[in-house]
């Protein structure tokens, strides 16, 4: 696993307001708690091949999970290097899949102008992919890059919660959460961040600008660059998964910090990402609605 605070499961399973405890066992990709609601990639792969799959466990998490809270795309190459180095600790000295969910902290800034420059974002992204492509341990692995989710719905899910609005005053991502009151022209406008409506207030317009910038600039970089690496044969089994149409509701956002995915949010991420990827196409679970 390569990622940020989502990748360490921050605030996913309980804790008090402002809880920063990582919950590695609940992470959407490498989670290993069979008793929670998250059917992680790790658990799904183990279910498919219980005898041949070398699964993640509490004792192995340092080998499998290289996410770091607060990570940005600039950290991709370092985490990729750590993944390559960790393959010496698994059978066959290789890996079958690398999950990547980075970019949230690049777009979640104080202002739109403070978002990571798209050209720099692409350069940093390529640097991480180059590390994975250069190593025989990871070159042929399934490189599963998940696009940045539509964080607009995080605001929508908790905006009416007074305590969350207080917490947000101390949370980064001011371009989404500063002055969190709803000044959209109507409920139709609020529920349609892809469209600007006449009468939308300044903060509504600002949040929609963030949503549309991520949709039109940052996620296409993640998709198109990965397609290039796959087409060139540098990462032949790479796959990009788009989740931008997935809407987070209140239960999908942690009540501990009103910011990170809850356990149910990780279950949603796992189910949507799995079922939209080639390896989930034949999974019977994918015909059923997620949490």
C-alpha positions in Angstrom: 0.0 0.0 0.0 1.2 3.5 -1.0 -0.8 6.4 0.4 -1.5 9.1 3.0 -3.6 9.2 6.2 -6.3 7.3 4.4 -3.8 4.6 3.8 -3.0 4.3 7.5 -6.7 4.2 8.4 -6.5 7.4 10.5 -9.7 7.9 12.6 -11.3 4.9 10.9 -12.4 2.9 13.9 -13.6 4.9 16.9 -11.6 7.2 19.1 -12.6 10.6 20.4 -12.9 13.9 18.6 -9.6 14.8 17.0 -8.4 11.2 17.1 -5.3 10.7 15.1 -4.7 7.0 15.9 -3.9 4.9 12.8 -6.1 1.8 12.3 -4.1 -0.3 9.9 -6.4 -3.2 10.3 -9.3 -1.3 8.7 -7.5 0.1 5.6 -9.4 -0.4 2.3 -6.4 -2.1 0.6 -4.2 -3.9 3.1 -6.6 -4.2 6.1 -6.7 -7.5 7.9 -9.5 -7.4 10.6 -11.8 -10.2 9.6 -14.3 -8.9 12.2 -14.9 -5.5 10.8 -17.1 -4.3 7.9 -14.2 -3.7 5.6 -13.7 -6.4 3.0 -10.3 -5.1 2.0 -8.3 -6.0 -1.1 -6.1 -8.1 1.2 -9.0 -10.1 2.5 -10.6 -10.5 -0.9 -7.4 -11.8 -2.4 -7.0 -14.2 0.5 -10.5 -15.5 -0.1 -9.7 -16.1 -3.7 -6.6 -18.2 -3.0 -6.2 -19.0 0.7 -3.4 -21.4 0.2 -1.3 -19.5 -2.3 -1.8 -15.9 -1.2 0.7 -14.4 1.3 -1.7 -12.1 3.1 -1.2 -9.1 5.3 -1.5 -9.5 9.1 -0.9 -7.4 12.1 2.7 -8.8 12.3 3.3 -8.1 8.6 1.8 -4.7 8.2 5.2 -2.9 8.3 6.1 -5.0 5.2 2.9 -4.4 3.3 1.7 -0.9 4.2 4.0 2.0 3.4 1.4 4.8 3.6 2.4 7.9 5.8 -0.1 10.3 7.2 0.2 13.7 5.5 2.0 12.3 2.4 1.7 14.2 -0.9 2.7 13.2 -4.4 6.3 14.3 -3.7 6.5 11.3 -1.3 5.5 8.7 -3.9 9.0 7.8 -5.0 10.2 7.3 -1.5 7.2 5.0 -0.6 7.8 3.1 -3.9 11.4 2.6 -2.9 10.2 1.2 0.4 7.8 -1.1 -1.4 10.7 -2.4 -3.6 12.9 -2.9 -0.5 10.2 -4.8 1.4 9.9 -7.4 -1.3 13.0 -9.1 0.1 10.8 -10.1 3.1 8.1 -11.9 1.1 8.2 -15.3 -0.7 9.6 -15.1 -4.2 11.1 -11.6 -3.5 8.3 -10.1 -5.5 4.8 -8.5 -5.2 1.6 -9.2 -7.0 -0.2 -5.9 -6.4 0.7 -2.3 -5.4 -2.2 -0.1 -4.4 -1.7 3.7 -4.7 -4.0 6.3 -3.3 -2.1 9.7 -3.2 -3.0 13.2 -4.2 -5.6 14.1 -1.5 -3.2 16.4 0.3 -2.0 18.0 -2.9 -5.5 19.2 -3.7 -6.6 19.7 -0.1 -4.9 23.0 0.5 -5.6 26.4 2.0 -6.5 28.0 -1.3 -6.9 26.8 -4.9 -3.6 28.6 -5.7 -1.8 26.5 -3.0 -2.7 23.2 -4.6 0.4 21.4 -6.0 1.2 22.8 -9.4 -0.2 20.3 -12.0 3.1 20.0 -13.9 5.0 19.3 -10.6 2.3 16.9 -9.6 2.8 15.0 -12.9 6.6 15.0 -12.5 6.4 13.6 -8.9 3.9 11.0 -10.1 6.2 9.9 -12.8 9.1 9.6 -10.4 7.1 7.1 -8.3 6.1 5.1 -11.3 9.7 5.1 -12.5 10.8 3.4 -9.3 8.1 0.7 -9.6 8.9 0.2 -13.3 12.7 -0.1 -12.7 12.5 -3.0 -10.3 11.9 -6.6 -11.4 10.1 -7.1 -8.1 7.3 -4.7 -9.0 7.5 -4.0 -12.8 5.0 -6.8 -13.6 2.8 -6.3 -10.5 -0.7 -5.1 -10.8 -0.2 -1.4 -10.1 -3.6 -0.2 -8.9 -3.8 3.6 -8.9 -7.0 4.9 -7.4 -8.0 8.4 -8.4 -8.5 11.1 -5.7 -12.1 10.8 -4.5 -14.6 13.6 -4.8 -13.9 15.3 -1.4 -16.7 17.8 -2.0 -19.0 15.1 -0.6 -17.0 15.1 2.7 -18.2 18.7 3.3 -21.7 17.9 2.1 -22.0 14.9 4.5 -21.0 16.8 7.7 -21.8 20.4 7.0 -24.9 20.4 9.1 -23.0 18.9 12.1 -22.2 21.8 14.4 -19.3 19.9 16.1 -17.8 19.0 12.8 -17.9 22.7 11.7 -16.0 23.6 14.8 -13.4 20.8 14.2 -12.9 22.0 10.6 -11.5 25.3 11.8 -8.4 23.4 12.9 -8.3 21.0 9.9 -6.2 21.6 6.7 -8.1 21.9 3.4 -9.4 25.4 3.9 -10.3 25.5 0.2 -13.0 23.0 1.0 -13.9 23.6 4.7 -13.3 27.2 5.5 -16.6 29.0 6.2 -18.5 25.7 5.8 -22.0 27.2 5.7 -24.1 26.4 2.6 -24.5 29.3 0.3 -25.4 27.3 -2.8 -28.4 28.7 -4.8 -30.6 25.7 -4.0 -30.5 22.1 -2.9 -30.3 21.1 -6.6 -27.1 23.2 -6.9 -25.6 21.8 -3.7 -26.2 18.3 -5.0 -24.6 19.1 -8.4 -21.0 20.2 -7.8 -20.2 19.6 -11.5 -22.4 22.5 -12.5 -22.4 26.2 -11.6 -25.8 27.6 -10.9 -26.9 31.2 -11.0 -27.2 32.5 -7.5 -24.4 30.3 -6.1 -22.6 32.1 -3.3 -18.8 32.7 -3.1 -18.0 29.6 -0.9 -20.3 27.4 -3.0 -18.5 28.5 -6.1 -15.1 28.0 -4.4 -15.9 24.4 -3.4 -17.2 23.7 -6.9 -14.0 25.1 -8.4 -12.0 22.7 -6.3 -14.2 19.8 -7.3 -14.0 20.6 -11.0 -10.3 21.3 -10.9 -9.6 17.9 -9.4 -12.0 16.3 -11.9 -10.6 18.0 -15.0 -6.8 18.3 -14.1 -5.5 16.1 -11.3 -7.3 12.8 -11.9 -6.7 12.9 -15.6 -3.0 13.2 -14.9 -3.2 10.0 -12.8 -5.2 8.2 -15.5 -3.4 9.3 -18.6 0.2 9.0 -17.4 -0.5 5.5 -16.1 -2.0 4.6 -19.5 1.2 5.8 -21.1 3.3 3.5 -18.8 1.1 0.6 -19.5 1.1 1.1 -23.3 4.8 1.4 -23.4 5.2 -1.9 -21.5 6.9 -0.2 -18.6 4.1 -1.2 -16.2 2.2 -3.7 -18.3 -0.4 -4.6 -15.6 -1.1 -1.1 -14.4 -4.7 0.0 -13.9 -6.4 3.3 -13.0 -9.6 3.2 -11.1 -11.9 6.3 -11.1 -14.0 6.8 -8.0 -15.0 10.4 -8.7 -18.7 9.6 -9.0 -18.8 7.9 -5.6 -20.7 10.0 -3.1 -19.7 9.9 0.6 -22.6 10.1 3.0 -22.3 10.9 6.7 -21.7 7.3 7.8 -18.7 7.1 5.4 -16.9 10.0 7.2 -15.4 9.5 10.6 -17.2 11.0 13.6 -13.8 11.2 15.3 -12.5 14.0 13.1 -15.2 14.6 10.5 -12.5 14.4 7.8 -11.2 10.9 7.2 -13.2 7.9 6.0 -14.8 5.9 8.7 -14.7 2.1 8.8 -17.8 2.2 6.6 -16.0 4.6 4.3 -13.1 2.2 3.9 -15.6 -0.5 3.2 -17.1 1.7 0.5 -13.6 2.5 -1.0 -12.6 -1.2 -1.0 -15.8 -2.4 -2.7 -16.0 0.3 -5.3 -12.3 0.1 -6.2 -12.3 -3.7 -6.3 -15.4 -4.0 -8.5 -14.3 -1.3 -11.0 -11.0 -3.1 -11.5 -10.4 -6.1 -13.8 -9.7 -8.5 -11.0 -13.2 -7.8 -9.5 -15.1 -8.2 -12.7 -16.1 -11.8 -12.0 -16.6 -11.4 -8.3 -20.2 -12.2 -7.2 -20.0 -9.6 -4.5 -19.7 -6.9 -7.2 -23.3 -7.5 -8.3 -24.5 -6.4 -4.8 -24.7 -2.8 -3.5 -21.8 -1.7 -1.3 -22.2 -0.4 2.3 
